[in-house]
Amino acid sequence: MISYTLKNDKYEIKLPSLTFGTSDFMRHDNDEVYFELLDTYCSCGGWFIDTARVYCDWLENGHNSSEGVIGRWIKARNNRDKIVLATKGGHPAMGHMDKNRLSREDLEKDINDSLECLGTDYVDIFFLHRDDTKVPVEEIMPVLNDIYQSGKAHFIGVSNWSCQRIQAANDFAAKNGMEPIRISQIYYSLAHASSSILGDPTLVCMDTKEFRWYSENKFPLMAFSPQAKGFFAKLAKGDAAQYLPEGQYASTANLARLARVKELSARTGSSPAVIPFGYLSSQPFFVTSVFAASRPWQIEENMAAQDLRYDEKTVAFLENKI
């Protein structure tokens, strides 16, 4: 599998090109099904699992469900040393997205609750799930540095932070001898989107400015929604965009890219579902695609892309530039 080594003064981990996301682990009584999905991902060569403290809080009785499943699976399989585990904290409470949770008290509570739920004494990466630019990085970075120094998180990451904020945070960390942010997670797919299209102003999506910064800094990225909720796979089969949630991606530009995906699929035999993974793995900086699946066969199909990489001409073709 295409991989990337993330390291600092204390730790080193290898990240694969395909990460299994667990935001759909919604039930506390469904371990058999979820365990099979996790087992399938690992048996196909994967080892990086992504979760979050807030996952499934939007559902009645959903609190702790995602992290809880993973914790029980790790205990049952006795495989903590064989996987890379990331979780996210600092997300605003559901229904109160305008009220940040970036205080020391909030972040320390989240990391401690996550560790208890996951049944481990550390996570490989602890992400801040959302940002609030009204909170200075000078207040946030000392808290994250303390979490790192405690050994509860081996690396620090951020989700839905702009490149400008990451740069400011890391400049402050460098000046003060603190552990910097070493990885980021934003929306990134062959299908273009924006926070307004997705209906959430707290999201950060890849755009020209972000792309330039990631490229110049060779900064590793976790791409969420890499398959654009199945936009390419479902529409390639002939499903009507207007009747799908994926229809929000059905811009003229994205439909043109869909045509290119279908053409490349016919030419190479690669499924339209996995071509977006190859596209992301072909960028000038490392990208691991965070995908979700509800069936083992979907995982098997997706994991066929773990070594998929395109040349510059094919990338330009998919972007409808040539």
N, C-alpha and C positions, 0 to 999 in steps of 0.2 A: 504493500500500500504506500502511496505517496505520503510522506510524513515530514515533520518539522520538529526540531529540538528546541524546546524553550528552557532557558537556564538562567540562574542568577548565582550569587555567591554561595548559596547553601544547597540548592536543589537543581534537579534536571529531570525533565519529562519529555517524552516523545508524543507528539500529537498527530493523529491520522487525518487523512483528507476527508473522512466521513465520520461525523459525530452523531450519536443517537440522542435525540431530544425526547423528553418525557413529560411534556406539558399535558399530554392526553391520558396520563395515568390518574384517572379521576375517581376511582372507587377503592374503598378499603377492603372490599370482599372479593377482589378479582385477581388475587396473586397468581393463580395458576396461569391465567392468560398473559399477564404482564411478565411473569418469569419466563414464559416461552419466548416472548419477544426479545427480552434481554439476552437470553441464551442464544437465540438465533443470530443476533447481532454479533456476539462474541465468537460464535462458531464460524461465522463468515469472515473473521479476521479483524473485527473492531474491538476497541478497548477504551473509548472515550465517551462518557455518559454525562449529559447536561441536564440539570434540574434547577429549581429555584424555590425559595421559601414561600413565595406567593402562589405558586402553581396550584390551580384548582380552588383557590379561595373564593373564586367567583361562583362556585357551586355550593348548594346546601350540603353540609357535611363533607365538603371537599378539602378542608384544611388538613395539611400534612399528608395528603394522599400520595403525591408524587414522591416526595422524599421518603415517606414511610415505606412504599413499595421497594425502593432501591435499598433502603436499609435492611429490610427483611431478606431481600435477594442476596445482598452481600454476605449476610450472616449465614444464610442457607448454603451458599456456594463457597464460602470461606475464601473469597477471591479479592479482598481489598487491595492486596499488593500487585494484582494483575491488571487493574483498571486505573484509568485517570478519571477523576471525579470532580466536576465543577458544579457549584451552586451559586445562587445570586440572592442578595439581600438589599435592603434599602428601598424596596418598592413602596410607593404610597399605598395606603389602605384602599381597598376597593370602594369606589364611589367618592373618593376624595383625592383624585389625581393631582389636584392643585396644592396639596399639602405634602411637602417632602418629608422623607424619613431618613435624613442623612446625618442626624446627630450621633454623637458617640454612644449614647444610650441605645438608640435604635439599632445601630450597626452591630454593637456588641451583643445585643439580644438576638439579632437575627443569626449571626454566626454561631452563637452558642446553641440556639434552638435547632439550627440545621444539623450541627454535629450530633446532638442528642437524637434527633429523628433518623439520621443516616446511620447511627450506630458506629461512628468513627471518631477519632480524636483529631483528624485534620481533613481538609479538602485540598485537592491539588491547586484549584483556582477558586478564589472568591471574587465574584463580580458585584459591583454596584449595578442594580437593575435599571435605575433611572437616574437622571441628573436634575439639578435645579441650579441654574446659573446664578441665582441670587446668593447661593452659598459659596463663599470663596474656597478655592482649592486649598488655601492655607489652613482652613478648618478641617477639611476632609482628609488630606493626605496623612497627617499625624495619626489619625485613628486607624487608617488602613495599614500604616507602617507598624503600629502596635500589634495589630492582628497578625501581620506577617511575622514579626519578631517573636510572638508568642508560640509560633509553630502551628497555629490553628489553620492557617492558609499558607501554602508554599509559594503561591504566586497571586498577584493582585491584577484584576481585570475590571473593565467597565463595559456596561451594555447601554446603548443609546446615549453615548456621549459623543459630541462633535470632536473632530480632530483638533480644533482650536483649544477646547477644554483639556483634552489629553495632553497636548503640548504644554499648556500652562501648568498643569499638575506635575508633569515630569520635569519641567524646568525648576519648579519649586523643590521637588524631591531631590534633584541633583545638587542644588545649592545647599541643602540641609542634610545631606547624607542619609536620605530615606530610600526605602524600596520604591521604585517607580511602578507605574502601570505598565504591564508587559504584553497585554493582549486586549483586544476589543471585540465587541459583538454588536453588529448593526444589521439592518435589513439589507440584503444584497442578493440579487438574482439576475438572470438574463432578462427577466421581465422587469422593466423599469417601474418604480413606484415612488411615492413621496408620502410624507406624513399626512398631507391633506387627502390624498387618494385613499390612504389606509384608514383615515378617520381618527387618528390619534396624534396630537401635536407633540407628545412626549417621545415619539419614535424618531430615530435618526436613520436615514436611508442613504445608500451610496449615491453620490452625485459627482460632478466633475471636480469640485474642490476636495471632497473627501478622497476620491481616487488618486488625485495628484499627491496628497499628503501620505497616504499609505504606500504609494509607489516610491516616493522619494525616501521614505524612512524604512522601507522594507518591514513594515509593522505587521505582525501576524493578526489575522482576522477570523472570527467565527461568524459565518453568514447564517442568519436565521431566515426562515421561509425561502430557502434556495430554490424550491420548486414552484414558488408562487402559488401555494395551495393547490397544486395540480393543474395549473393553467395550461401548460404545454401538453401534459399527458392526456388530460381529459378532452381538450379541444382538438388534439390530434386525432382522437377517436371519432370526432364529429359531434360531440356534445355542444349544445348551444350556449354560448357565453352568457346570454342574458338571463338564463335560468339557473346559473351557478353563482355561488359566492365569489368564485374566481373571476366572474365577469368584471369586477372592479379593475382588473388588469388589462381589459380588452381595449386598449388604445390603438390608434393606427400604427404606431411604432411597434408595439408589442405583437400585434397581429402579423406585421411584416416579419418579425423575428420568429414567430410561430411557423410561418411558411418556410423559413430557413431551417428550423429544427426538423420539420417534416421531411425536407429535402435531404438533409444530412442523415437522418434516420434511414431513409430509403436507400441511401448510397452505402452506408456503413453497417447497417443492421442493428445499431444501438437504439434502444428504446427512447422515445421522446421524453420519458420520465427521467432518464439519467443523463441526457446530453447537457442539461444545465449544470450538473455536477462537474462534468469535464470542462465546461466553460469556466467555472469558478476556479478549478484547479490549475488553470492555464494563465492565471494573472501574474503580474510581475512581483507579487508579494504572496506569502502563503495564506491560503484560505482553507479552512475546514468547514464543510457544509453541515449544518445541524438539521437533520431530517427527522420526521416523525413517521410512524407507521402503525397501523392497527392489525395487520396480518403478517405472519411470517414470510409469505411469498413476496410481499412488498419490500421487506428488508433484504431478502435474497436478490431481488431485482436491483434495488438501489446499490447494494454492496458490489455489484458487478462493475460499478464505476470507480472503485477505489484506486485503480491505476490509470484512469482515463485522463488524458491530457492532450490538448490540441496545439498545433503550431499557430503562429501569429496570423497566417492567412485564414485559417479556419475560424479563429476568434473574430476576425474582421468580417468574415462571411456571416457568422451567427448574429453579429451586431448590425447586419445589413449595411455595411460600409463599402462592400465591393460587390 
